[in-house]
Amino acid sequence: MRSDILKKNAEEEFDKLVKSIDSEGIEIDLIVEMNERPFQGIVDIIHSRNADLLAVGSRGRSKTAAILLGSVTERIIEACNVPVFSTKKKGQGMSILEAMFDI
């Protein structure tokens, strides 16, 4: 079962991350679910749990998406009714001028 392996890997990485940060007083949960529309699954979970904030990583898979945030993250921001903190790995983004010249 490939999905079981992926879930186990996600849980192990999550545990490493949580142990490496000061999370005293902050509830941090790992939720692994499958959804044909990932952004909608994420938004549904956030709304059902009455979350205060969503932190999400963004990759940006196309040149247009790189200008913004990435299609999934962009849709989450549009549909979510809580603040969304989005971040990219250093060096993964591009400046607006780079993107305009590259399109």
C-alpha positions as CSV (number, residue, x, y, z in Angstrom):
1,M,0.0,0.0,0.0
2,R,1.7,3.1,-1.3
3,S,-0.6,5.4,0.6
4,D,0.3,3.8,3.9
5,I,4.0,4.3,3.2
6,L,3.4,8.0,2.3
7,K,1.3,8.5,5.5
8,K,4.0,6.9,7.7
9,N,6.7,9.1,6.1
10,A,4.6,12.2,6.6
11,E,4.1,11.3,10.3
12,E,7.8,10.8,10.8
13,E,8.7,14.1,9.2
14,F,6.0,15.8,11.2
15,D,7.3,14.4,14.4
16,K,10.8,15.6,13.6
17,L,9.6,19.1,12.7
18,V,7.5,19.5,15.9
19,K,10.4,18.4,18.1
20,S,12.7,20.9,16.4
21,I,10.6,24.0,17.2
22,D,9.3,25.7,20.3
23,S,5.6,24.9,20.2
24,E,4.7,25.4,23.8
25,G,1.1,26.6,24.1
26,I,0.4,25.9,20.4
27,E,-1.8,23.1,19.2
28,I,-0.1,21.5,16.1
29,D,-1.9,18.6,14.4
30,L,-1.0,16.4,11.4
31,I,-4.1,15.5,9.4
32,V,-3.6,13.2,6.4
33,E,-6.6,12.9,4.1
34,M,-7.1,12.3,0.4
35,N,-9.2,14.7,-1.7
36,E,-9.5,15.0,-5.5
37,R,-9.4,18.8,-5.0
38,P,-6.6,19.3,-2.5
39,F,-7.3,23.0,-1.8
40,Q,-11.0,22.2,-0.9
41,G,-10.0,19.4,1.4
42,I,-7.6,21.7,3.2
43,V,-10.2,24.5,3.5
44,D,-12.9,22.1,4.7
45,I,-10.6,20.8,7.5
46,I,-9.6,24.3,8.6
47,H,-13.3,25.4,8.7
48,S,-14.5,22.2,10.5
49,R,-11.8,22.6,13.2
50,N,-12.4,26.3,13.7
51,A,-8.7,26.9,13.2
52,D,-7.2,30.3,13.9
53,L,-4.5,30.2,11.3
54,L,-3.3,28.0,8.4
55,A,0.5,27.8,7.6
56,V,1.2,26.3,4.2
57,G,4.3,25.8,2.0
58,S,4.1,26.8,-1.6
59,R,6.1,25.7,-4.6
60,G,4.6,27.4,-7.7
61,R,4.6,24.9,-10.5
62,S,4.4,27.3,-13.5
63,K,5.9,30.6,-14.4
64,T,2.6,32.3,-13.8
65,A,2.1,30.6,-10.5
66,A,5.6,31.5,-9.4
67,I,4.6,35.2,-9.7
68,L,1.8,34.5,-7.3
69,L,2.0,31.6,-4.9
70,G,1.0,28.3,-6.6
71,S,-2.4,27.2,-7.7
72,V,-3.3,25.2,-4.6
73,T,-2.1,27.9,-2.2
74,E,-3.8,30.6,-4.2
75,R,-7.1,28.8,-4.1
76,I,-6.7,28.1,-0.4
77,I,-6.2,31.9,0.2
78,E,-9.3,32.7,-1.8
79,A,-11.6,30.1,-0.1
80,C,-10.3,30.1,3.4
81,N,-12.0,32.3,6.1
82,V,-8.9,32.4,8.4
83,P,-5.5,34.0,7.9
84,V,-3.2,32.0,5.7
85,F,0.6,32.2,6.2
86,S,2.4,31.0,3.0
87,T,6.1,30.5,2.6
88,K,8.5,29.3,-0.1
89,K,11.9,27.6,0.3
90,K,14.6,30.2,-0.1
91,G,15.7,30.4,-3.8
92,Q,12.5,28.9,-5.1
93,G,10.7,32.1,-6.0
94,M,11.5,34.7,-8.5
95,S,11.1,38.5,-8.6
96,I,8.3,40.1,-10.5
97,L,10.7,41.4,-13.1
98,E,12.3,37.9,-13.6
99,A,8.8,36.4,-14.0
100,M,7.7,39.1,-16.5
101,F,10.8,38.6,-18.7
102,D,10.5,34.8,-18.5
103,I,6.8,34.5,-19.6
